[in-house]
Amino acid sequence: SSGINAEWPLRPGVHNGIEYGDMQLICEAYSLMKQALGMSCDEMSQVMNEWNKGELDSFLCEISANILAFKDTDGSPLLEKIMDRAGQKGTGKWTGISALDMGVPLTLISEAVFARCLSSLKDLRVTASTQLSGPADTKYKGGKYEFIEAIRQALYASKIISYAQGFMLMRQAAKEFGWTLNYGGIALMWRGGCIIRSVFLGNIKEAYDKDAELENLLLDDFFKKAINKCQDGWRKVIATAVTLGIPVPAFSSALAFYDGFRSERLPANLIQAQRDYFGAHTYEMLDNPKTYVHTDWTGQGGRVSSTTYNA
């Protein structure tokens, strides 16, 4: 079936998953500014207000700026008194499970769900914090404003990846369930007044207006250029975070996906060889796809074509 009714089972799920991702990305930007740069809540609020005037203009960026500026009755930031144990209703988890079922690499949203799971292990983290060591240097030594801009770029590039993955999931579901989805229309609807509403959704709508059959958002000219412009800052932020021992699971999983997505060849040929070695699962040859062969890896048997295995 096609049309609006068929879209309902998945669309809210992807929307909520994207919301989990967006929230985690903003949290990682906050964590880097606070820990690596030692910024105050007021300073971070000003930065997010600035970000909200540009490409990152969104409801979540706006409310994060407001939250950072909010003072408790004693005049100190309320945010820093809130328990760092995130709750969840399960909607992000549902999106991740759907992606696993359909074989879609929805890595950023899944990491955002796992980040909440890890945050909920507060007591264990308190214990671990006294026993497990990290790097000696935990503060960034370079230029502050240049690094803040790099964090903004990392946030923007990672957000592009997350939405590209979300739309990949909808596209795969449409294929599996025989739906006809209007992707530009979905972006427009989300822009209309929900938690993930942002200027950015307008860019997505334009991409699908230009090409309704667009295979992946990352192949649209606007997003290609945007990632290209951001990627030096994005890489620098992740490398710095790793060096300083600051966890950025959503930023880094987004970059790992991007680098995998743009790789003509990945090391999965070794996975296929391993599977064939221990389980005779067969593999295809680069010069002869769709023909499945099995090798006798331990003897001298050479390659044998197989019609019996469906790997």
NORJOKA-V210326 format. One record per helix or strand of 3 or more residues. SS is the DSSP state (H for helix, E for strand). FROM is the first residue (numbers start at 1). TO is the last residue. If there is no record, write none. Layout:
ss=[SS | SS]
from=[FROM | FROM]
to=[TO | TO]
This chain:
ss=[H | H | H | H | H | H | H | H | H | H | H | H | H | H | E | E | E]
from=[4 | 41 | 59 | 79 | 91 | 107 | 122 | 144 | 183 | 200 | 217 | 221 | 249 | 268 | 283 | 288 | 302]
to=[35 | 51 | 69 | 81 | 102 | 119 | 131 | 177 | 191 | 210 | 219 | 244 | 261 | 279 | 285 | 296 | 306]
